[in-house]
Every structure is written in C-alpha cells, then in structure tokens.
C-alpha cells in the first residue's frame, strides 16, 4: 500500500510538472499578434490561420488550468483540504474564463470578415463592437483568467510552504510571484498600467517559478515522501 501510494505521488508530481511546462508553452502560442494590433479588423480576416491557431492553443490551456488542481487535490487535501478544494474551484473558474476568451477571439475573427465586406466607410458600428470585444477579451484573459489561476497557484504554494514537500525557497518564490502577478492584473484592471513592459515584468517571476517548479517536480518529485503518506 505504501509503495503504491508513493508511486502515485511520484507520478502525480511528474504529470504536474509536464502540465506546468505545457501551460507556459500553450500560453506563448496562444498569443495572437494580429488581434493585438491597431488594424486588427483588417488583418484578422487575412490572417485567419493565426487566429485559429491561437484559439486552439488557448483551448489547450483549459486542460492545464483545470487539470493541475484536480491532479494535485488527492495529495494536497491530505494536508489542507480547504486550500486544496479552493485551488480546484479556482482552476475550474479559470478554465471557464479561458473558454469565454476563445469565444470572444472567434467573434473578433467573424467581425473582421464582416468589416472586410462592408468596408471601412460603412464599418463604424463594426469598429465600435470590435473595440468592445477586444476590451472584453483583454479583461477576461489578463484579469479574470489570470487572477483565478494565479490564486490557485498561490494556494498551492501556501500548502507547499506549510508541508515542505517542495523546498521552501521554491514555495516562497511562488507566493511572492503570485502576489506580483495579482498586482499586475489589478493595476491593469484599473487602467493604471497597460499590456506593457511593466505588466510583463510583474508576471515574469511567477512564470519563472512555475518553470523551476515544473523541472523540480519532474526530476525530484516531492520532498519528504513520508509526509505525503502520513495519512495513508
């Protein structure tokens, strides 16, 4: 029984590490430059494949954002069931917001096709609707989704810190990185900053911590295997 539980914990650690790396990769490939540009209504329809590829990778992020908390729940709930359950709820919420973001992205593509048909002279209503959709997409992606998943990671790292199943320097860096990322989303929400260098700098620490955590989990797994099994 002990060996089976230990193997299960090791397997969960590896899969979680792989999912964390997958989340970083899919996040990069989900970026759609033509939508973020000033002339997005013109270029989106002529670069439809770029938009569809971005939507595809964004959908893959649902697997990561929802999968990690669910995968970690059996392990983390042994130490703090409340925080573990909270992370699952936040992961599911993040997944729902990702789907909403994909829908908005596809609506922007449809709007771009409409703009190409009516022309710039008669497309004022399209421009207004496009601006609203793009604003909504930014808020969904960079505020709602980010806050939900980063809060889930914050809860993870709180449990990691309490149990030391990963090194404390790793959990502390995760807590601090999560706080900076939350700050970035809140500052963007109130329009104190935009999607600029400041926003990126505030999000770099949590992205780096997730990469280091992923590598640690894949190579080392969890520390103190006996702690993981104390309630088995």
Secondary structure, DSSP 8 states (H G I E B T S, - for coil): -HHHHHHHHHHHHHHHHHHHHHHHHHHHHT--HHHHSTTHHHHHHHTHHHHHHHHHHHHHHHHHHHHHHHHHHHHHTTT-HHHHHHHHHHHHHHHHHHHHHHHHHHHHHHHHHHHHHH-STT-HHHHHHHHHHHHHHHHIIIIIIHHHHHHHHHHHHHHHHHH-SS-HHHHHHHHHHHHHHHHHHHHHHTTSS-SSHHHHHHHHHHHHHHHHHHHHHHHT--S-HHHHTTT-
